[in-house]
Each structure stands twice: as structure tokens, then as C-alpha cells.
């Protein structure tokens, strides 16, 4: 990899809102570590990582198009969330 990982951009999927975002890897780690320390659930995952913001934006658009083809209903989202709480 050409740059330190802290300079990379990530595509993040937010399960609770069924949304995608792009942010620096270092920001993602700060937020997830903060949630851990506060004993709060962090319901997002990294889907891809890119050395440039433009690459991450392009990837996020791809992920959004995929979600648009197969939407996640509120009911399906609630079932998955409930499974997580029960598990």
C-alpha cells in the first residue's frame, strides 16, 4: 500500500439506518473505539477501503446501487436487529 493506512478512506455501512458513508479510516476507528469505551453498540461495518476519497466515493455508489436493487425493508431490519439483541 502506498500510504499509511490512517490516510485511507473507508466505505461504511450503517445497519441501523441502512445507509452508507465515506470517511477516513482513522475517524472510523476513533468512533468505534469511543463506542467501545462508552459500552455502546456500534452498528456499522467497513465494506471497502481506498487510498483516495474519489475511489471510496465510487465504491460507495456501487454499494448503494446494490442496495437499491435489493432493498432492506424496515421489517427485515428489525428482525436482524432483534436477532442481534437476542443472540
Backbone bond lengths (Angstrom), bond angles and torsions (degrees), N, CA, C in turn:
res aa  C-N    CA-C-N  psi(-1)  N-CA   C-N-CA  omega(-1)  CA-C   N-CA-C  phi
1 X - - - 1.445 - - 1.526 108.64 -
2 X 1.311 115.76 139.90 1.456 121.16 -172.75 1.527 113.93 -75.52
3 X 1.308 118.12 -35.60 1.460 121.50 -175.50 1.521 109.79 -118.45
4 X 1.333 116.08 158.25 1.474 117.68 174.02 1.531 110.03 -57.15
5 X 1.292 115.71 146.40 1.469 119.12 -177.59 1.521 113.10 -56.78
6 X 1.315 117.97 -29.34 1.466 119.49 -178.84 1.524 111.62 -63.55
7 X 1.317 117.88 -19.33 1.464 121.18 178.80 1.521 112.72 -89.69
8 X 1.318 117.48 -1.98 1.457 120.77 -178.52 1.524 111.25 -80.46
9 X 1.313 114.29 158.14 1.462 123.01 177.14 1.519 108.68 -108.65
10 X 1.319 116.94 144.72 1.462 121.30 179.31 1.522 110.84 -121.73
11 X 1.320 114.12 150.16 1.463 121.44 169.66 1.515 105.28 -97.88
12 X 1.301 114.70 122.97 1.464 121.26 -175.00 1.531 109.19 -114.74
13 X 1.323 116.04 135.61 1.459 121.71 174.74 1.520 108.30 -105.91
14 X 1.332 115.57 126.67 1.466 122.50 179.20 1.524 108.15 -101.32
15 X 1.315 115.23 105.97 1.460 119.99 -175.37 1.521 112.38 -62.70
16 X 1.318 116.86 -40.80 1.465 119.24 -174.77 1.523 112.98 -66.94
17 X 1.323 118.49 -23.44 1.460 120.45 178.40 1.514 113.23 -114.15
18 X 1.342 116.54 -1.50 1.460 122.70 -176.04 1.529 109.93 51.00
19 X 1.342 115.01 49.47 1.462 121.41 -177.75 1.527 110.14 -130.49
20 X 1.311 115.03 166.59 1.455 122.53 179.19 1.520 109.02 -123.00
21 X 1.329 116.04 150.49 1.458 120.18 174.52 1.521 109.05 -145.89
22 X 1.314 114.88 164.50 1.459 122.36 176.96 1.518 106.95 -121.95
23 X 1.325 115.80 130.93 1.466 119.80 175.39 1.520 110.13 -156.94
24 X 1.308 115.25 166.98 1.463 120.75 178.91 1.525 109.21 -64.21
25 X 1.316 115.87 143.74 1.461 120.98 177.55 1.526 110.42 -56.51
26 X 1.316 117.01 -41.42 1.468 120.01 -179.28 1.528 111.56 -61.22
27 X 1.335 117.96 -36.47 1.469 121.26 177.20 1.529 110.95 -67.72
28 X 1.323 115.88 -41.25 1.469 120.14 177.84 1.528 110.28 -59.55
29 X 1.336 115.68 -46.43 1.464 119.74 -179.15 1.522 111.40 -64.40
30 X 1.305 117.79 -39.40 1.464 121.39 178.20 1.523 110.49 -60.55
31 X 1.349 116.32 -45.60 1.461 120.26 -179.96 1.530 112.28 -66.17
32 X 1.332 116.63 -43.79 1.469 118.69 -178.42 1.522 111.18 -68.08
33 X 1.321 117.90 -38.16 1.460 120.71 177.57 1.524 111.22 -67.38
34 X 1.334 115.79 -37.84 1.468 119.87 176.93 1.521 111.46 -62.40
35 X 1.337 115.95 -42.35 1.471 119.82 177.97 1.525 110.37 -62.60
36 X 1.331 116.39 -41.45 1.463 120.21 178.32 1.529 110.63 -60.12
37 X 1.298 116.19 -47.70 1.473 120.32 -178.20 1.522 112.38 -64.16
38 X 1.334 116.53 -32.87 1.466 120.94 179.63 1.527 112.04 -87.94
39 X 1.349 115.65 2.09 1.465 121.97 -179.48 1.526 111.52 58.83
40 X 1.345 114.45 43.03 1.461 121.02 178.37 1.521 109.72 -114.66
41 X 1.309 115.44 149.47 1.449 120.58 178.56 1.528 109.24 -71.18
42 X 1.313 116.06 138.01 1.463 122.37 176.66 1.517 106.43 -116.71
43 X 1.320 116.63 99.94 1.465 120.81 -169.29 1.526 111.89 -99.48
44 X 1.311 115.52 53.03 1.456 119.15 172.82 1.520 109.16 -140.55
45 X 1.318 114.22 158.18 1.465 120.69 -179.08 1.521 108.94 -136.03
46 X 1.318 115.08 155.16 1.457 120.70 174.54 1.521 108.05 -86.42
47 X 1.325 116.02 127.57 1.458 121.15 178.44 1.523 112.20 -96.62
48 X 1.319 116.39 -31.62 1.464 119.74 178.77 1.527 109.19 -159.98
49 X 1.331 114.85 162.80 1.460 121.55 -177.70 1.524 108.07 -134.91
50 X 1.345 116.59 139.73 1.464 121.43 -173.55 1.523 110.55 -141.42
51 X 1.328 116.89 148.40 1.462 120.12 179.51 1.529 113.62 -74.62
52 X 1.345 117.28 -14.75 1.469 119.97 -179.57 1.519 110.70 -129.51
53 X 1.314 115.69 154.17 1.462 121.46 176.64 1.534 109.86 -63.97
54 X 1.324 116.22 -39.84 1.466 120.16 -179.43 1.531 110.94 -61.10
55 X 1.309 117.22 -41.65 1.461 120.67 177.97 1.516 111.64 -64.26
56 X 1.326 116.20 -40.05 1.466 120.24 178.73 1.525 111.01 -68.14
57 X 1.334 116.90 -40.14 1.466 120.03 177.53 1.528 111.03 -61.28
58 X 1.315 116.14 -42.02 1.466 121.07 179.05 1.530 110.30 -63.89
59 X 1.311 116.40 -42.63 1.455 121.01 178.85 1.524 111.10 -65.22
60 X 1.330 117.15 -41.05 1.467 121.02 179.11 1.525 110.56 -61.37
61 X 1.328 115.87 -38.80 1.466 119.76 177.50 1.526 110.62 -63.43
62 X 1.313 116.56 -40.63 1.476 121.02 176.77 1.525 110.38 -60.32
63 X 1.334 116.82 -47.68 1.468 120.49 -179.68 1.528 110.70 -62.68
64 X 1.336 117.31 -38.89 1.462 120.63 179.54 1.528 110.72 -65.78
65 X 1.321 116.70 -40.79 1.470 119.98 177.58 1.529 110.71 -62.37
66 X 1.327 115.96 -39.75 1.466 119.46 177.61 1.522 110.59 -62.88
67 X 1.325 117.01 -42.76 1.473 120.51 178.54 1.525 110.25 -65.20
68 X 1.328 117.30 -38.15 1.462 120.65 179.28 1.525 111.70 -62.37
69 X 1.339 116.87 -33.40 1.466 120.71 177.80 1.528 111.13 -70.99
70 X 1.327 115.92 -32.95 1.465 120.75 -179.81 1.528 108.97 -132.37
71 X 1.340 116.69 78.86 1.464 120.32 -176.77 1.534 112.54 -62.66
72 X 1.298 114.78 153.16 1.460 122.00 175.90 1.526 107.12 -102.62
73 X 1.316 116.36 111.47 1.463 119.62 -178.85 1.525 110.39 -69.30
74 X 1.299 115.58 158.60 1.465 120.41 176.97 1.521 110.89 -59.74
75 X 1.332 116.36 -36.15 1.458 120.72 179.63 1.530 110.29 -66.55
76 X 1.329 117.89 -45.07 1.467 121.02 179.13 1.525 110.10 -63.98
77 X 1.309 115.40 -38.79 1.459 120.06 178.69 1.529 110.29 -63.43
78 X 1.323 117.35 -43.34 1.464 121.40 179.17 1.522 111.50 -64.55
79 X 1.327 117.44 -38.85 1.461 121.00 178.91 1.523 110.13 -63.60
80 X 1.336 116.88 -45.55 1.470 120.31 179.30 1.526 111.04 -63.78
81 X 1.322 115.82 -42.13 1.463 119.95 179.89 1.515 110.13 -64.01
82 X 1.313 116.97 -40.35 1.468 122.20 179.55 1.534 109.57 -64.65
83 X 1.329 116.42 -41.11 1.467 121.34 178.38 1.527 109.54 -59.81
84 X 1.308 116.18 -40.93 1.461 120.94 179.07 1.536 109.93 -63.01
85 X 1.328 116.63 -45.26 1.470 120.46 -178.76 1.523 111.67 -66.52
86 X 1.327 116.47 -37.28 1.452 120.88 -178.40 1.526 112.53 -77.10
87 X 1.348 116.72 -25.82 1.452 121.72 -174.46 1.480 112.39 -77.42
